[in-house]
Amino acid sequence: MPVLRSAFIALSRNRNLRSFAEKSSIGNKLSSRFVAGLEISDAMRVAESVNRQGMHVTLDSLGESVTSEAEAHKAAGVYHRLLDEIAARKLNSNVSVKLTQMGLTLDPQLAGTIAESLAEHARSTGNFVRIDMEDSSLTQITMDIVRRIHAKPGLNSAIGIVIQSYLYRSQADVEQLIADGIRIRLCKGAYKEPPEVAFPKKSDVDANYLKLTWMLLQSPVYHGIATHDEKVIEATKSFARQHGIAPSRFEFQMLYGVRRDLQRQLIADGYNVRVYVPFGREWYPYFMRRLAERPANVFFIAKNLLRK
C-alpha cells in the first residue's frame, strides 16, 4: 500500500486534475463521503446532524496556502461567520484552522494576527479554535504562534494545536505544550516527509502515537486522540481504565465519513467523540489525502457510486 499512498499524495498536488475535479459534478459526488458540502449552510446542516447523534464537531473550511493578504482575510471571514453561526444555532462545535490559509507563507505576523483575532472571537462566544498542523517545514512557526496566543491574557482556553506522531520532534513538542497547558489533537500525520524528520515505518509511527497518547492522558489538560485504528482505541481505553482516567477527561476524534460504526459504538460505550467536518469548494487536496491514508476508501467509494 505505500506505493498507492504515494500515488494519491502526488495526485493531491496535481493542479490540472484538481481544477477539473473541483468544478465537476462527478468530483463533488465523489467527495461527498468525506466533505459536508460547498457552503456554510451545508456545514451547519451536517454539524446539527452529528450533534443529534451525541457527538461533538470541529468545522474546517477547506483551503490551504493563499497568495495575497486579501485572500487571507477572506478566508478568516469564513471562520468568523462560522463562529457566529455556531453560537446562534447553539451547536456543540469548534473550528479547525490552517495557518497557511491565514497567510502564514506570505507573512507569519499576518497569520498570527488573524489567528489571534479568531481566538478572541471564539472566547467571546465561549468557543475554541484548533490550529491544524501542516508539513514539517511549518511545525516550529505554528508552535510559536499558538504558544504566543495561548499566553495572552484570557486566551488560554480559546486555542489549541495539532501534533503529528510521525515526526521525531513530537515528543519534545508534546512535553512543551503540556507544560504550557495547551490542548492537543494527536494524529499520525498525512504529509509525505523525509526520513530525516519523520519515522518512515508505520510501526514506529504507531508506537510513537501510543507513547504520546499516554503522555496526553496523564496530563491535566483535555486532549483529543484522533484515530480510526481500533487497536489504538482499545489500547487507549485500557490505559485509561488502568490509570483511573475517566472517559470525560479526553475525547476520541474521527473524520466525517470514516468509521461511522466505530463512532457510534464509542458513544454507546460512554466516550466523548468529536467529528472533523470539512466543507468548501477547495476540497480536492483533502479528499486525496483521505484516500492516501486509507486506500480501502477507494473501493468503498467505487462501490457506492455503482449503487442505483
Buried (B, 14 or more C-beta within 10 A) or exposed (E): EEEEBEBBBEBBEBEEBBEEBBEEEEBBEBBBBBBBBBEBEBBBBBBBBBBEEBBBBBBBBBBBBBEEEEBBBEBBEBBBEBBEBBBEEEBBBBBBBBBBBBBBBBEBEBBBBBBBBBBBBBBEEEBBBBBBBBBBEBBEBBBEBBBBBBEBEEBBBBBBBBBBBBBBBBBEBBEEBBEBEBBBBBBBBBBBBEEEBBBEEEEBBBEBBBEBBBBBBEBEBBBBBBBBBEEBBEBBBEBBEEEEBEBEBBBBBBBBBBBEEBBBBBBEEEBBBBBBBBBBBBBBBBBBBBBBBBBEBBEEBEEEEEEE
